[in-house]
Each structure stands twice: as C-alpha cells, then as structure tokens.
Amino acid sequence: MSLSLRASLWVAAQFALIALMLAWPGHWRIGLPAQLLGAAALALGAWVLSHNRPGNFRIRPQPKPGARLVVGGPYHFVRHPMYSSLLLGMAAVASASPDLVRLASWLALWLVLLGKSSLEERLLMQRWPEYAAYRAHTGRFLPRLRRAA
C-alpha cells in the first residue's frame, strides 16, 4: 500500500470517527466537565497555532516541503499537541452526550491518532534526524512525568 494511500486512510478514519461522535443521536447535556474539556481543547489548539503556523503543517501525516521542525511552546511538552487538543475536544463531546457509541468512538479515535502519529513520526525522523532525540524525552499526546534531579 502506498504511503499516500495509508496517509489518506488515517485521515479518513479520523474524520469518520469525529463525524460519528457529532452526529450520533442522543441527549446533550453540556455541563461543567464538557465545558472544561472544551475550553482546554480550544486553549491548547490556539497555543499550538501560535507556535506552528498554518502553512508549516498539514492534516496528512506527511511533512510539507519546506516545513520546519517545531519543538517549542506546547511541542516542548508533547510531540502531537494538536492531536491532544482534538482528543480533549472529542472527550468534551463524549461527556456532553455520554453513551457507549461515543465512548467507543473516542477510544477508536485515540487508536487512529496513535497509528497516524506513528506513520508521521517515521517520516519526521527521516526528514529531521534530531527528531529521534526529541521523541525520546517528549510524550506523544500527554506530557511525560520527569523525575526531580
């Protein structure tokens, strides 16, 4: 299977799960947990965009030609903060209308983003050899706990 097709399938799966979570019928109760998760998702997404401007990245898990490697701001703490933001936002959706389908879809989205980010990271290490060292000390979606010196 070609790299382009694999990349397209990861993106299609990601959007299909988001659409399922948003469109699945249910009673919506946008309480405090959903509000806090949604606010955290928006804040993290805005922070990411302030450090990794549109034009430097794409939705497909392949580095853009001429892109630069970003390791500051939210990328200091996690390698894929936009995926973290998406997971927080979809957790807000799942908590606003909780049911088994939304929970399973959120877990499936986590797995899809795990697969998509694995493909992306292989390509990032090919493009930027220093990515391997960055990857060794930075969490994928959640910050790594560091021991006090």
MARPAMI-508807 format. One record per residue (C-alpha): x, y, z. Coordinates in steps of 0.05 Angstrom, whole numbers, padded with zeros to 5 digits. Each point is the difference from the previous one (the first is absolute). Example, Ala and Ser with C-alpha at 12.3 -4.5 7.8 and 13.67 -1.06 7.14 Angstrom:
<rs>
<r u="00246" v="-00090" w="00156"/>
<r u="00027" v="00069" w="-00013"/>
</rs>
This chain:
<rs>
<r u="00000" v="00000" w="00000"/>
<r u="00029" v="00068" w="-00019"/>
<r u="00018" v="00052" w="00051"/>
<r u="-00050" v="00048" w="-00029"/>
<r u="-00057" v="-00051" w="00006"/>
<r u="00019" v="-00018" w="00072"/>
<r u="00002" v="00074" w="00018"/>
<r u="-00068" v="00011" w="-00032"/>
<r u="-00031" v="-00059" w="00037"/>
<r u="00024" v="00026" w="00068"/>
<r u="-00030" v="00068" w="-00015"/>
<r u="-00065" v="-00030" w="-00026"/>
<r u="-00007" v="-00044" w="00063"/>
<r u="00014" v="00061" w="00044"/>
<r u="-00055" v="00041" w="-00033"/>
<r u="-00049" v="-00058" w="-00002"/>
<r u="00006" v="-00009" w="00075"/>
<r u="-00007" v="00074" w="00013"/>
<r u="-00062" v="00002" w="-00044"/>
<r u="-00029" v="-00061" w="00035"/>
<r u="00010" v="00031" w="00069"/>
<r u="-00032" v="00065" w="-00022"/>
<r u="-00058" v="-00029" w="-00039"/>
<r u="-00019" v="-00059" w="00045"/>
<r u="-00069" v="00014" w="00031"/>
<r u="-00005" v="00012" w="00073"/>
<r u="-00018" v="00049" w="00054"/>
<r u="00051" v="00055" w="00007"/>
<r u="00017" v="00027" w="00070"/>
<r u="00056" v="00049" w="-00005"/>
<r u="00019" v="00001" w="00073"/>
<r u="00064" v="00022" w="00034"/>
<r u="00043" v="-00060" w="-00021"/>
<r u="-00016" v="00012" w="-00073"/>
<r u="00011" v="00074" w="00007"/>
<r u="00068" v="-00009" w="00034"/>
<r u="00023" v="-00052" w="-00051"/>
<r u="-00024" v="00044" w="-00058"/>
<r u="00035" v="00061" w="00029"/>
<r u="00064" v="-00039" w="00009"/>
<r u="-00005" v="-00026" w="-00072"/>
<r u="-00009" v="00070" w="-00027"/>
<r u="00056" v="00030" w="00042"/>
<r u="00049" v="-00055" w="-00019"/>
<r u="-00020" v="00006" w="-00074"/>
<r u="00011" v="00075" w="00001"/>
<r u="00068" v="-00009" w="00035"/>
<r u="00020" v="-00051" w="-00053"/>
<r u="-00019" v="00048" w="-00057"/>
<r u="00040" v="00056" w="00033"/>
<r u="00063" v="-00044" w="-00005"/>
<r u="-00013" v="-00041" w="-00062"/>
<r u="-00032" v="00047" w="-00051"/>
<r u="-00045" v="-00025" w="-00055"/>
<r u="00043" v="-00012" w="-00061"/>
<r u="00052" v="-00038" w="00041"/>
<r u="-00044" v="-00062" w="00009"/>
<r u="-00055" v="-00038" w="-00033"/>
<r u="-00055" v="-00047" w="00022"/>
<r u="00033" v="-00059" w="-00036"/>
<r u="00055" v="-00033" w="00041"/>
<r u="00055" v="00021" w="-00049"/>
<r u="00046" v="00060" w="00011"/>
<r u="-00011" v="00056" w="-00049"/>
<r u="00057" v="00018" w="-00046"/>
<r u="00037" v="00059" w="00030"/>
<r u="-00031" v="-00011" w="00069"/>
<r u="00041" v="00011" w="00063"/>
<r u="00003" v="-00044" w="00061"/>
<r u="-00036" v="00032" w="00060"/>
<r u="00021" v="-00021" w="00070"/>
<r u="-00019" v="00061" w="00041"/>
<r u="-00064" v="00024" w="00034"/>
<r u="-00048" v="-00058" w="00008"/>
<r u="00047" v="-00045" w="-00040"/>
<r u="00049" v="00006" w="00058"/>
<r u="-00049" v="-00043" w="00040"/>
<r u="-00032" v="-00046" w="-00052"/>
<r u="00019" v="-00020" w="-00071"/>
<r u="-00071" v="00005" w="-00027"/>
<r u="-00036" v="00054" w="00038"/>
<r u="-00052" v="00012" w="-00055"/>
<r u="-00020" v="-00074" w="00006"/>
<r u="-00003" v="00011" w="00075"/>
<r u="-00046" v="00060" w="-00012"/>
<r u="-00044" v="-00042" w="-00045"/>
<r u="-00004" v="-00056" w="00052"/>
<r u="-00019" v="00051" w="00054"/>
<r u="-00054" v="00030" w="-00045"/>
<r u="-00030" v="-00067" w="-00017"/>
<r u="00003" v="-00019" w="00074"/>
<r u="-00043" v="00062" w="00011"/>
<r u="-00049" v="-00026" w="-00052"/>
<r u="-00001" v="-00068" w="00032"/>
<r u="-00013" v="00029" w="00069"/>
<r u="-00055" v="00046" w="-00026"/>
<r u="-00039" v="-00059" w="-00028"/>
<r u="00028" v="-00062" w="00032"/>
<r u="-00017" v="-00068" w="-00030"/>
<r u="00037" v="-00063" w="-00020"/>
<r u="00006" v="00021" w="-00074"/>
<r u="00034" v="00066" w="00017"/>
<r u="00046" v="-00032" w="00051"/>
<r u="00020" v="-00055" w="-00049"/>
<r u="00009" v="00052" w="-00055"/>
<r u="00044" v="00043" w="00045"/>
<r u="00043" v="-00061" w="00016"/>
<r u="00003" v="-00018" w="-00074"/>
<r u="00020" v="00072" w="-00016"/>
<r u="00057" v="-00006" w="00051"/>
<r u="00024" v="-00064" w="-00036"/>
<r u="-00006" v="00033" w="-00069"/>
<r u="00041" v="00060" w="00024"/>
<r u="00050" v="-00048" w="00029"/>
<r u="00008" v="-00035" w="-00067"/>
<r u="00000" v="00066" w="-00039"/>
<r u="00053" v="00030" w="00046"/>
<r u="00043" v="-00063" w="-00006"/>
<r u="00001" v="00008" w="-00076"/>
<r u="00013" v="00074" w="00008"/>
<r u="00058" v="-00011" w="00048"/>
<r u="00035" v="-00049" w="-00046"/>
<r u="-00002" v="00054" w="-00054"/>
<r u="00022" v="00054" w="00049"/>
<r u="00061" v="-00041" w="00021"/>
<r u="00019" v="-00010" w="-00073"/>
<r u="-00005" v="00075" w="-00013"/>
<r u="00030" v="00025" w="00065"/>
<r u="00049" v="-00049" w="00033"/>
<r u="-00002" v="00042" w="00064"/>
<r u="-00074" v="-00020" w="00008"/>
<r u="00022" v="-00066" w="00031"/>
<r u="00032" v="00034" w="00060"/>
<r u="-00061" v="00046" w="00007"/>
<r u="-00045" v="-00060" w="-00003"/>
<r u="00040" v="-00036" w="00054"/>
<r u="-00016" v="00052" w="00053"/>
<r u="-00068" v="00028" w="-00021"/>
<r u="-00067" v="-00034" w="00007"/>
<r u="-00043" v="-00015" w="-00060"/>
<r u="-00069" v="00028" w="00022"/>
<r u="00012" v="00010" w="00074"/>
<r u="00060" v="00032" w="00034"/>
<r u="00050" v="-00049" w="00030"/>
<r u="00010" v="00003" w="00074"/>
<r u="00072" v="00020" w="00014"/>
<r u="00038" v="-00019" w="00062"/>
<r u="00027" v="00055" w="00044"/>
<r u="00076" v="00004" w="-00004"/>
</rs>
